[in-house]
Amino acid sequence: MESLRSEFAGFLHFIKDFNVVRIQEGSSQKFSTRTFLNNKIYAYFRNKGR
């Protein structure tokens, strides 16, 4: 149960980071949401693997 909770906390942190970047970038077209998400998800699972 504890691992599930930390798992969820990590996901919430992930979403928070995403929203911060969105706010910083505003509605700028040069910002690619898909690329950002791909990079974050890749990093998230790579760190999880350790």
GIGIGI-V386134 format. One record per residue. RES is the residue in three letters. SS is DSSP state (helix for helix, strand for strand, loop for the rest). BURIAL is 1 if it has 16 or more other C-alpha atoms within 10 Angstrom, else 0. Layout:
res={RES:RES}
ss={SS:SS}
burial={BURIAL:BURIAL}
This chain:
res={MET:GLU:SER:LEU:ARG:SER:GLU:PHE:ALA:GLY:PHE:LEU:HIS:PHE:ILE:LYS:ASP:PHE:ASN:VAL:VAL:ARG:ILE:GLN:GLU:GLY:SER:SER:GLN:LYS:PHE:SER:THR:ARG:THR:PHE:LEU:ASN:ASN:LYS:ILE:TYR:ALA:TYR:PHE:ARG:ASN:LYS:GLY:ARG}
ss={loop:helix:helix:helix:helix:helix:helix:helix:helix:helix:helix:helix:helix:helix:helix:helix:helix:helix:helix:helix:helix:helix:helix:helix:helix:loop:loop:loop:loop:loop:loop:loop:helix:helix:helix:helix:helix:helix:helix:helix:helix:helix:helix:helix:helix:helix:helix:helix:loop:loop}
burial={0:0:0:0:0:0:0:0:0:0:0:0:0:0:0:0:0:0:0:0:0:1:0:0:0:0:0:0:0:0:0:0:0:0:0:0:0:0:0:1:0:0:0:0:0:0:0:0:0:0}
